[in-house]
């Protein structure tokens, strides 16, 4: 198992954990959105912004304590500030799509609202994944270096032991 395979396996594991938290966050977002739309007279985008904020809070807890629990925790204020900044950009992306569909194109049925809310969440999620892993929940370089070194050493030991077994008649 090479260095690249180890890195790929870690990325796949991270994406799966991000997806689990994010998927639950999408459900929270859509449930709150539809609940607010059902019990209030708020305009669609305002209801969506409230739902997005609730989902952002839900997601922060999930990402910090599940997806990225092994990441650097030494700069929480910086982490929280960047998380809120990138979440706000994601909120604008997500709700901008809903706004454009609703007020730009006049697609304003409950089904259309949910379709464009969901589409906005999807586009914003791609941005959030990139920004959170790149800037907010930074990897601990030393721990990653040690893990990489260990996997390389295991690979070298395995190669040497295979070579030794092949030399024995």
N, C-alpha and C positions, 0 to 999 in steps of 0.2 A: 504494500500500500504506500504510494508515494506521497510526497509533500502536497502536491496539487489535489490529490484525492482526499486527503485529510482536511484541507481547506474547504473543498467543495462540500464534504460531509458536514462540516461546521456551519457553512452557509445554508445548506438545506435544512438543518436542524433549527437555525435561527429563523429562517423564513416560515417554517412550520409553527414555531412558537409565536412569531409576530402575527401569523395568520389566525391562530387560535384566539389571541387577544383581540386582534382587529375584527375578526368575524363576530365575536361577542359584542364588540363595540358597535359594529354595524347594526346588530339587532337592537341594542340599547338605543342607538340613534333613531332608527326607524320606528321603534315602539314609542319613544318619547315624542317624536314628530307627529305620529298619527294620534297619540293621546292628546297632545296640545291642540291639534287641529280639530279634534272631536269635542273637547270640553271648553274651548275658548273660541272667540271670534277673531283671533289674531290672523294677520295676513300670512300667507304661505311661507314667505322667506323669513319672517320674524319667528314663526314657529320652528322653522328649520334651524335657524341660528341657535335658539334655545336648546334644541335637540343635539346639535353639534357640540355645544359647550358641555352638556351633560356627558356626552360620549368622550370628549377630550379628557375630562376628569377621570372617568372610568378607565380609559386607555392608559393614562399616566400611571395609575396604580398597577394595572396589569403589566405594563412594560417594565416598570421599575422593579417590581417584586416577582415577576415571572420570566418574561422574555429576556431582560437584560440584568437579572439580579447579580450576575457575576461581573458586571462591568464596574468601572471606576465610580466610586461614590464620594470621593474626596471633595468634589466641587459641586455640591448640591444646588447652591444658589445659581451658579452658571448653568447647570443642567436644566433647572426649572425655568430659567429665563429663556434659554434656547428652545426648550420644549414648547413653551408658550408662544414664542415668536413663530416657530415653524408650524405649530398648530393653528395659529391665527392665519398664516398664509394658506394653509390647507382649508380652513374655514371659508376664506374668500374664494378659493378655487371651487370648493364644493357648492357653496351657496350662489356663487356667480353663475354656475351652469344652471342651477334651478331658476335663478332670477331671469336669465336670458331666455330660457324655455317658456317661463310663465308670462313675463311681461314683454319680451321681444317677439316671441312667436305666438303668444296667446294660448299655449298649451296648458290649460288650467283645470283639468278634471282631476279628481283624487288619484286615479290611476296614472295619469301623466305626471302629476306632482311626485308620486312615489318612484316612477321610472327615472325621472331626471334627478331626484334626490339620490337615488341609488347610483346612477351614472356619475354624479358629482362626487359621491363618496369614493367610487372606484378611481377616478382620476386623482383626487386628493390623496388617496392611500398610496399610490405610486410615489408621489412627491414626499409624503411623510416617511415612508420606509427608507428612501434614500437619505433624507435629511436627519432622521433620528439615528440611524446607524452611523452616518458619517460625522455628525456634529454633536448630537445630544448624549447618547449612551456610548461613549467612546470605549473602545477595547483597552484593557490594561496591557500595554505593550510588553511588559516583562512576562506576564503570565502567558501571553500568546507566544512569545519567543521561546519560553520554556516548553510549552506544549509542542510547538513546531520542532524544536530540537529533540525532544523525546521521541516524536514520531519518526524523525529521520534516523535517530540512533536505533530504534526498533527495526526499521527497514534495513539498515546496514547489518545489524546482528542477524536478521533473518537471511540476508543474502550470503553472509559468511557461513552460516550453519548449513545452508543449502549447498554451497560450494564444497564445504568440508564433507558432507554426506556423499556428494558425487565423486570425490576423490577416493573414498574408501571402497576397496574392491568387494 
